[in-house]
Amino acid sequence: MNSFFHFQSFTPWVLLVDMGLLFGLMLIGKLIRVKVKLVQKLFIPPSLIAGILGLGLGPNGAGWLPLSGNLASYSAVLIALVFATLPFSSAKTSVKDVFNRVGPMWVYAQVGMLLQWGIMGLVGLYVFKAIWPDLNSAFGAMLPTGFYGGHGTAAAIGSAYSNLSEGLRWEDALTLGMTTATVGVVMAIIAGLVIIKWGARHKHTAFIADFKDLPQQLRTGLIPKDKRLSAGEVTTSSISIEHLTFHFAIVVFVAFLGYVLSVAVKNWCSGLEAPYSGLELPVFSCAFVAGLLLKKLFDAFKVSDYICRKTIQREGSFFTDLLVTCGVASIKIGVVVDYWQQLLLLILAGVAVVFAITFYFGRRLSPSYWFERSIFAWGWWTGTMAMGIALERIVDPQMKSKTMDDYALAYLPIAPVEIILITLVPISFSAGWGGLLMWICLGISVLLLLLARSMKWWRKAK
């Protein structure tokens, strides 16, 4: 098919061809999810199936699909769009409410994030570098980039490394992050199902459901008419501007402001002396900041009354689905082959570390339903939040443990820390103080655990 299209350079038609092929692969992925029982049992999302098909059939694989070489660039733009939705899609909740209601859950989730970054970053820096001296110092951080962060974080960090100045640039970061993210999604479900069976056999589960008892819509992803929910509220009249157009315009404009801010900082720093002359803030971080500022402005002028949080969330999910497909399809198989030994050891070490963190602290920082909360964390911290929800619905079909409610509340103070960390990882490792950042992660984790003990949130394992 490559000979069918005769594009010599990037044009809007190249974008149309790429999007047409990617969305076509998503539809095929959805059909596979609906029809193939094994795919249903593994809860593999159509976006991941589409990415794998794009990888195998596209230019990085067999070369049968005429996808352009812009997939990695699409990923960088899409992650900026995803972060642009966050300030407008989060519920209003005070830090005081979070502290009083879900303090143990907050410590658990925050420590889980920081330990995964800190431990694996230091393992890469001190263990992997000792074995392979030529390995990039941030190689260990590629595990939490993909496992905890997922494809979105992989795109963010990969694009940040690609935009660094000559000599600091690490083009392989995107492929390595996308690879660990893809492996993490599969690991989340396969290992998660094994853990659930073990937990049920040892009577650790409070509510247990076999896969055959799960609702059909969870297995196939198709929701029957009597189970369908509203996707949001229409807040604008189509006689002036279509509801979706209004919300889409907000998100794209915020991402654009983030890009402008990133370029402005880069141009300003270029006139400074080293090492600050090469400083560049990632677009996704700037988009998040721009979104926060614009949200404050909208609140002041009552514009927020016409912004539907559900609609913004749906748009964020749309960008995320497309991001996963682009990210997986952009993986360079040659890079994976070059790093196969290091990647294998990194993933094995990462699985062991994440398993220990998840279930050791889960038993001690959960006031109730420790297994349900821990299995959700396992799905989230190795794959995505969607994987965590899938596992949670297996062990708690009626959602009686309130795990999702508590996690949603606890995540509010965690999100800024995560964004700051993602922003600093490429900068710190390229500047030579990545190890310091990882030690800070471990130090903050220790302080949080001491806080949990002082607040009597720490419990003996049963």
C-alpha positions as CSV (number, residue, x, y, z in Angstrom):
1,M,0.0,0.0,0.0
2,N,3.0,2.3,0.4
3,S,3.1,2.8,-3.4
4,F,-0.6,3.7,-3.5
5,F,0.1,7.0,-1.6
6,H,2.8,9.2,-3.1
7,F,3.5,11.7,-0.3
8,Q,6.9,13.3,-0.5
9,S,6.4,15.5,2.7
10,F,4.0,15.9,5.5
11,T,0.7,17.4,4.5
12,P,-2.8,17.4,6.0
13,W,-3.6,14.4,3.8
14,V,-0.8,12.5,5.5
15,L,-2.5,13.2,8.8
16,L,-5.8,12.0,7.4
17,V,-4.2,8.7,6.2
18,D,-2.5,8.1,9.5
19,M,-5.6,8.8,11.5
20,G,-7.8,6.8,9.1
21,L,-5.5,3.8,9.5
22,L,-5.2,4.1,13.2
23,F,-8.9,4.5,13.8
24,G,-9.5,1.6,11.4
25,L,-7.2,-0.5,13.5
26,M,-9.1,0.6,16.7
27,L,-12.4,-0.7,15.1
28,I,-10.7,-4.0,14.3
29,G,-9.4,-4.1,17.9
30,K,-12.9,-3.5,19.2
31,L,-14.2,-6.3,17.0
32,I,-11.5,-8.6,18.3
33,R,-12.4,-7.7,21.9
34,V,-16.1,-8.4,21.2
35,K,-15.5,-11.8,19.5
36,V,-12.4,-13.4,21.0
37,K,-13.0,-14.9,24.5
38,L,-9.3,-14.9,25.4
39,V,-9.0,-11.2,24.7
40,Q,-12.1,-10.6,26.9
41,K,-10.6,-12.7,29.8
42,L,-7.4,-10.6,29.6
43,F,-9.4,-7.3,29.4
44,I,-7.0,-6.2,26.6
45,P,-8.3,-2.8,25.4
46,P,-8.9,-2.2,21.7
47,S,-6.5,0.7,21.7
48,L,-3.7,-1.7,22.7
49,I,-4.7,-4.3,20.1
50,A,-4.7,-1.5,17.5
51,G,-1.2,-0.4,18.5
52,I,0.1,-4.0,18.3
53,L,-1.5,-4.4,14.8
54,G,0.0,-1.0,13.8
55,L,3.4,-2.1,15.1
56,G,3.3,-5.4,13.3
57,L,1.9,-4.2,10.0
58,G,3.3,-0.6,9.9
59,P,6.7,0.7,8.9
60,N,8.3,-0.6,12.1
61,G,7.1,-4.1,11.3
62,A,6.1,-5.7,8.0
63,G,5.6,-2.4,6.2
64,W,2.2,-3.2,4.8
65,L,0.4,-0.2,6.2
66,P,1.5,3.2,4.9
67,L,1.8,4.9,8.3
68,S,4.1,7.9,8.3
69,G,7.0,8.4,10.5
70,N,5.1,10.9,12.7
71,L,3.6,8.5,15.2
72,A,6.1,9.5,17.9
73,S,5.3,13.2,17.3
74,Y,1.6,12.5,17.5
75,S,2.2,10.9,20.9
76,A,3.9,14.0,22.2
77,V,1.0,16.2,21.0
78,L,-1.6,13.8,22.4
79,I,0.0,13.7,25.9
80,A,-0.2,17.5,25.9
81,L,-3.9,17.3,25.1
82,V,-4.4,14.7,27.8
83,F,-2.8,16.9,30.5
84,A,-4.8,19.9,29.2
85,T,-8.0,18.1,30.2
86,L,-6.9,17.4,33.8
87,P,-7.6,20.8,35.4
88,F,-11.1,20.8,34.0
89,S,-12.1,17.2,34.7
90,S,-11.2,16.9,38.4
91,A,-13.9,17.3,41.0
92,K,-13.6,20.1,43.6
93,T,-12.3,18.7,46.8
94,S,-10.2,20.3,49.5
95,V,-7.0,18.9,50.8
96,K,-8.5,18.8,54.3
97,D,-11.3,16.5,53.1
98,V,-8.7,14.2,51.5
99,F,-6.6,14.2,54.7
100,N,-9.5,13.4,57.0
101,R,-11.3,10.8,55.0
102,V,-8.7,8.9,53.1
103,G,-5.4,9.6,54.8
104,P,-4.2,6.0,54.8
105,M,-5.1,5.6,51.1
106,W,-3.3,8.8,50.2
107,V,-0.1,7.6,52.0
108,Y,-0.4,4.2,50.3
109,A,-0.8,5.6,46.8
110,Q,1.8,8.3,47.3
111,V,4.4,5.9,48.7
112,G,3.6,3.3,46.0
113,M,4.4,5.9,43.4
114,L,7.6,7.3,45.0
115,L,9.1,3.9,45.9
116,Q,8.6,2.6,42.4
117,W,10.4,5.5,40.9
118,G,13.0,5.7,43.6
119,I,14.0,2.1,43.8
120,M,14.0,1.3,40.1
121,G,15.7,4.5,39.3
122,L,18.5,3.7,41.7
123,V,18.7,0.1,40.6
124,G,19.3,1.3,37.0
125,L,21.8,3.9,38.2
126,Y,23.9,1.7,40.5
127,V,23.2,-1.9,39.3
128,F,22.6,-1.8,35.6
129,K,25.2,0.9,35.0
130,A,27.7,-1.3,36.8
131,I,27.0,-4.2,34.5
132,W,26.6,-2.1,31.3
133,P,28.6,1.1,31.7
134,D,27.5,2.5,28.4
135,L,23.8,2.3,29.4
136,N,22.0,5.6,29.9
137,S,21.8,6.5,33.6
138,A,18.0,6.9,33.3
139,F,17.4,3.3,32.1
140,G,16.1,2.1,35.4
141,A,13.5,4.9,35.4
142,M,12.0,3.4,32.2
143,L,10.3,0.8,34.4
144,P,8.1,3.3,36.4
145,T,7.8,5.3,33.2
146,G,5.9,2.5,31.7
147,F,4.5,0.6,34.7
148,Y,3.3,3.4,37.0
149,G,3.0,6.0,34.3
150,G,1.7,4.0,31.4
151,H,1.8,5.0,27.7
152,G,1.0,8.6,28.5
153,T,4.0,9.1,30.8
154,A,6.2,7.2,28.3
155,A,5.2,9.6,25.6
156,A,5.8,12.6,27.9
157,I,9.3,11.5,29.0
158,G,10.2,10.2,25.6
159,S,9.3,13.5,23.9
160,A,11.2,15.4,26.6
161,Y,14.3,13.4,26.0
162,S,13.9,13.9,22.2
163,N,13.8,17.7,22.7
164,L,16.9,17.9,24.8
165,S,20.0,19.6,23.3
166,E,22.5,17.6,21.3
167,G,24.6,15.3,23.5
168,L,21.9,15.0,26.1
169,R,19.2,13.7,23.7
170,W,18.1,10.0,24.2
171,E,16.0,8.9,21.3
172,D,15.6,5.4,22.6
173,A,13.7,6.6,25.7
174,L,10.3,6.7,23.9
175,T,10.6,3.1,22.6
176,L,11.8,1.8,25.9
177,G,9.0,3.5,27.8
178,M,6.4,2.4,25.4
179,T,7.7,-1.2,25.6
180,T,7.6,-1.3,29.4
181,A,4.1,0.3,29.3
182,T,2.8,-2.4,26.9
183,V,4.3,-5.2,28.9
184,G,2.9,-3.6,32.1
185,V,-0.7,-3.7,30.7
186,V,-0.4,-7.4,29.9
187,M,1.3,-8.1,33.2
188,A,-1.4,-6.2,35.1
189,I,-4.1,-8.5,34.0
190,I,-2.3,-11.9,33.7
191,A,-0.6,-11.6,37.0
192,G,-3.6,-9.9,38.5
193,L,-5.9,-12.8,37.7
194,V,-3.4,-15.3,39.2
195,I,-3.2,-13.1,42.4
196,I,-7.0,-13.0,42.6
197,K,-7.3,-16.8,42.4
198,W,-4.7,-17.0,45.1
199,G,-6.5,-14.5,47.3
200,A,-9.8,-16.2,46.9
201,R,-8.3,-19.6,47.8
202,H,-6.7,-18.2,50.9
203,K,-9.9,-16.3,51.8
204,H,-8.4,-12.8,51.5
205,T,-11.3,-11.6,49.3
206,A,-14.4,-10.0,50.8
207,F,-16.5,-10.2,47.6
208,I,-15.4,-12.6,44.9
209,A,-16.8,-13.2,41.5
210,D,-15.7,-15.7,38.9
211,F,-15.1,-14.3,35.4
212,K,-18.1,-16.2,34.1
213,D,-20.3,-14.2,36.6
214,L,-19.1,-10.8,35.3
215,P,-21.7,-8.7,33.4
216,Q,-21.5,-9.1,29.6
217,Q,-20.7,-5.4,29.1
218,L,-17.5,-5.7,31.1
219,R,-16.2,-8.6,29.0
220,T,-17.1,-7.3,25.6
221,G,-17.1,-3.6,26.3
222,L,-20.5,-3.2,24.7
223,I,-23.1,-1.6,27.0
224,P,-26.8,-2.7,26.5
225,K,-29.5,0.0,26.2
226,D,-30.8,-0.5,29.7
227,K,-27.3,-0.1,31.2
228,R,-26.1,3.0,29.4
229,L,-25.1,6.2,31.2
230,S,-25.1,9.8,30.2
231,A,-21.8,11.0,28.7
232,G,-22.4,14.5,30.0
233,E,-24.6,17.6,29.9
234,V,-25.1,19.8,26.9
235,T,-24.1,23.3,28.2
236,T,-24.2,25.3,24.9
237,S,-26.8,25.7,22.2
238,S,-25.8,24.4,18.8
239,I,-27.3,27.5,17.3
240,S,-24.2,29.4,18.7
241,I,-21.5,26.7,19.1
242,E,-21.8,23.0,19.3
243,H,-21.3,21.6,22.8
244,L,-18.4,19.3,21.8
245,T,-16.8,22.0,19.7
246,F,-16.8,24.3,22.7
247,H,-15.1,21.8,25.0
248,F,-12.7,20.6,22.3
249,A,-11.7,24.2,21.7
250,I,-10.9,24.7,25.4
251,V,-8.7,21.6,25.5
252,V,-6.8,22.3,22.3
253,F,-6.3,26.0,23.2
254,V,-4.9,25.0,26.6
255,A,-2.5,22.6,24.9
256,F,-1.5,25.4,22.5
257,L,-0.8,27.7,25.4
258,G,1.4,25.0,26.9
259,Y,3.4,24.8,23.7
260,V,3.8,28.6,23.6
261,L,4.9,28.6,27.2
262,S,7.4,25.8,26.6
263,V,8.9,27.6,23.6
264,A,9.1,30.9,25.5
265,V,11.0,29.3,28.3
266,K,13.3,27.5,25.9
267,N,14.1,30.8,24.0
268,W,14.6,32.7,27.2
269,C,17.0,30.0,28.6
270,S,19.0,29.9,25.4
271,G,20.5,33.2,26.3
272,L,21.7,32.0,29.8
273,E,25.0,30.3,30.6
274,A,25.4,26.6,30.9
275,P,23.9,24.4,32.2
276,Y,20.7,26.5,32.1
277,S,21.0,27.3,28.4
278,G,19.6,23.9,27.5
279,L,16.7,24.0,29.9
280,E,13.3,23.2,28.3
281,L,10.0,22.6,30.1
282,P,7.9,19.7,28.6
283,V,4.9,20.9,26.7
284,F,2.6,18.6,28.7
285,S,3.7,20.2,32.0
286,C,3.2,23.7,30.6
287,A,-0.2,22.7,29.3
288,F,-1.2,21.5,32.8
289,V,-0.1,24.8,34.3
290,A,-1.9,26.8,31.6
291,G,-5.0,24.8,32.3
292,L,-4.9,25.5,36.0
293,L,-4.5,29.3,35.3
294,L,-7.3,29.3,32.7
295,K,-9.5,27.3,35.1
296,K,-9.0,30.0,37.8
297,L,-10.0,32.7,35.2
298,F,-13.0,30.7,34.2
299,D,-14.1,30.3,37.8
300,A,-13.8,34.0,38.4
301,F,-16.0,34.9,35.4
302,K,-18.5,32.0,35.9
303,V,-17.4,30.4,32.6
304,S,-16.8,27.1,34.5
305,D,-20.6,26.8,35.0
306,Y,-20.8,25.9,31.3
307,I,-18.0,23.4,31.3
308,C,-19.1,19.8,31.7
309,R,-16.6,17.8,33.6
310,K,-17.8,14.5,32.1
311,T,-17.4,15.8,28.6
312,I,-13.8,16.9,29.3
313,Q,-13.1,13.5,30.9
314,R,-14.5,11.8,27.7
315,E,-12.3,13.9,25.5
316,G,-9.3,13.0,27.7
317,S,-10.1,9.3,27.4
318,F,-10.4,9.8,23.6
319,F,-6.9,11.3,23.4
320,T,-5.6,8.6,25.7
321,D,-7.0,5.8,23.5
322,L,-5.3,7.3,20.5
323,L,-2.1,7.9,22.4
324,V,-1.9,4.2,23.3
325,T,-2.4,3.2,19.7
326,C,0.2,5.7,18.4
327,G,2.6,4.9,21.2
328,V,2.7,1.1,20.7
329,A,2.7,1.4,16.9
330,S,5.7,3.8,17.1
331,I,7.9,1.3,19.1
332,K,11.1,0.6,17.2
333,I,11.6,-3.2,17.3
334,G,15.3,-2.8,16.6
335,V,15.8,-0.8,19.8
336,V,13.9,-3.4,21.8
337,V,16.1,-6.1,20.3
338,D,19.3,-4.1,21.1
339,Y,18.1,-3.8,24.8
340,W,16.5,-7.2,25.2
341,Q,18.7,-8.4,28.0
342,Q,18.5,-5.2,30.0
343,L,14.8,-4.9,29.4
344,L,14.2,-8.5,30.5
345,L,16.1,-8.0,33.7
346,L,14.5,-4.6,34.3
347,I,11.0,-6.0,33.9
348,L,11.6,-9.0,36.1
349,A,13.1,-6.7,38.8
350,G,10.3,-4.2,38.4
351,V,7.6,-6.9,38.8
352,A,9.2,-8.1,42.0
353,V,9.5,-4.6,43.4
354,V,6.0,-3.5,42.5
355,F,4.5,-6.7,43.8
356,A,6.3,-6.2,47.2
357,I,5.3,-2.6,47.4
358,T,1.7,-3.2,46.5
359,F,0.8,-6.0,48.8
360,Y,3.2,-5.4,51.7
361,F,1.9,-1.8,52.2
362,G,-1.6,-2.6,51.0
363,R,-2.1,-4.9,54.0
364,R,-0.8,-2.3,56.4
365,L,-2.3,0.9,55.1
366,S,-5.8,-0.2,54.3
367,P,-8.4,0.3,57.0
368,S,-10.6,-2.3,55.4
369,Y,-10.8,-4.5,52.3
370,W,-7.0,-4.6,51.9
371,F,-7.1,-7.2,49.1
372,E,-9.6,-5.2,47.0
373,R,-7.6,-2.0,47.4
374,S,-4.3,-3.8,46.7
375,I,-5.5,-5.5,43.6
376,F,-6.7,-2.2,42.2
377,A,-3.3,-0.7,43.0
378,W,-1.6,-3.6,41.2
379,G,-3.6,-3.0,38.1
380,W,-2.9,0.7,38.2
381,W,0.8,0.5,39.2
382,T,1.7,-2.0,36.5
383,G,-0.7,-1.1,33.7
384,T,-3.3,1.6,33.8
385,M,-6.0,2.8,36.0
386,A,-8.4,1.1,33.6
387,M,-6.6,-2.2,34.3
388,G,-7.0,-1.5,38.1
389,I,-10.7,-0.9,37.6
390,A,-11.1,-4.2,35.6
391,L,-9.4,-6.2,38.4
392,E,-11.4,-4.4,41.1
393,R,-14.7,-5.2,39.4
394,I,-13.7,-8.9,39.4
395,V,-13.2,-9.0,43.2
396,D,-15.8,-6.4,44.0
397,P,-18.6,-6.4,41.4
398,Q,-21.0,-4.2,43.3
399,M,-18.1,-1.8,44.4
400,K,-19.1,-2.2,48.0
401,S,-15.5,-1.6,49.2
402,K,-15.7,2.0,48.0
403,T,-12.1,1.5,46.7
404,M,-12.7,3.7,43.6
405,D,-14.3,6.5,45.6
406,D,-11.4,6.6,48.1
407,Y,-8.7,6.4,45.4
408,A,-10.3,9.2,43.4
409,L,-10.2,11.4,46.4
410,A,-6.7,10.3,47.5
411,Y,-5.3,10.9,44.0
412,L,-6.0,14.7,44.1
413,P,-2.9,15.7,46.1
414,I,-0.8,13.0,44.3
415,A,-1.4,14.3,40.8
416,P,0.7,17.4,41.2
417,V,3.6,15.4,42.7
418,E,3.4,13.0,39.7
419,I,3.5,15.8,37.2
420,I,6.4,17.4,38.9
421,L,8.3,14.1,39.0
422,I,7.6,13.4,35.3
423,T,8.9,16.8,34.4
424,L,12.1,16.5,36.5
425,V,13.1,13.0,35.5
426,P,14.5,13.8,32.0
427,I,16.0,17.1,33.2
428,S,17.6,15.6,36.3
429,F,19.2,12.5,34.8
430,S,20.5,14.5,31.8
431,A,22.0,17.0,34.2
432,G,23.7,14.3,36.3
433,W,21.6,14.6,39.4
434,G,19.0,11.9,38.7
435,G,20.3,9.8,41.6
436,L,19.6,12.7,44.0
437,L,16.0,12.9,42.7
438,M,15.6,9.2,43.3
439,W,17.0,9.4,46.8
440,I,14.6,12.3,47.5
441,C,11.7,10.1,46.4
442,L,12.8,7.4,48.9
443,G,13.3,10.0,51.7
444,I,9.8,11.4,51.2
445,S,8.4,7.9,51.3
446,V,10.0,7.3,54.7
447,L,8.6,10.6,56.0
448,L,5.1,9.6,54.8
449,L,5.4,6.2,56.5
450,L,6.4,7.9,59.7
451,L,3.4,10.1,59.3
452,A,1.2,7.1,58.9
453,R,2.5,5.6,62.1
454,S,2.0,8.8,64.0
455,M,-1.6,9.1,62.8
456,K,-2.2,5.5,63.6
457,W,-2.9,4.7,60.0
458,W,-0.4,1.8,60.0
459,R,-2.0,-1.6,60.9
460,K,-0.5,-5.0,61.6
461,A,-1.0,-7.4,58.8
462,K,-3.7,-10.0,59.5
